């Protein structure tokens, strides 16, 4: 271990972050756009969970942990239709190249680890995809919908036999549909539907027994070799406008979250089957497994 004197700089990083955007008007209601940007990240989130938690660790760049770099290029075609350009459509493609991506050795210990850098590995990443978007902004019925086909992958020496593997953020299919209908001057109805591919997870492929204890094992050392079930949800809302006064406006919003009680798994873990000690069984951890009604009162002045 190398020691550094007090107030001595042990590493210095300086990256140029250019931005470029180009638009070409192909017609009165259509255009083509191109963009490029580079980003540098000097603060790193170390977490082995799918969402933020109090156990996450934030780590600055050091002489061992270099800043993460991302170069992204995107191109899109945009076109409006209908009266007063009431319907907007677009299709965009993008590709992102990532450098110095921080990952972890198998079985890494991130909590209160004095030598956490010893559990870190570094590699490259890539993310690419295409998004289709449509929006209607006029009339009683309006809303928008988008569909994205995308991939997010990483390659790190020492993980997954040095091959590409999906990151925990990789979701091939993402669909959003949002709509609202102005029933009358007092009531407005709304709804939204979400569907996305399940998040990747690393599951054991077999097990072996040591002194009567089952030990899970991934025989191929594959990272994120399975996926959790797909996520989908349907929400509804109804908004009732209050009496409008000169300096006061109010409304009641009644909503239903997860209207068909979809049991979307937050994560999946394994335990020994109580009826057969030679087998493992998967257990779903679900945060919200039922319909959740809600109402709120909003006002402005």
Secondary structure, 3 states (H helix, E strand, C coil): CCCCCCCCCCCCCCCCCCEEEEEEEEECCEEEEEEEEEEEECEEEECCCCCCCCCCEEEECCCCCCCEEEEEEEEEEEEEECHHHCEEEEEEEEEEEEEEEEEECCCCCCCCCCCHHHHEEEEEEEEEEEEEEEEECCCCEEEEEEEEEEEEEEEECCCHHHCCEECCCCCCEEEEEEEEEECCCCEEEEEEEEEECCCEECCCCEEEEECCEEEEECCCCCCCCEECCCEEEEEEEEEEECCCECCEEEEEEEEEECCCCCCCEEEEEEEEECCEEEEEEEEEEECCCCCEEEEEEEEEC
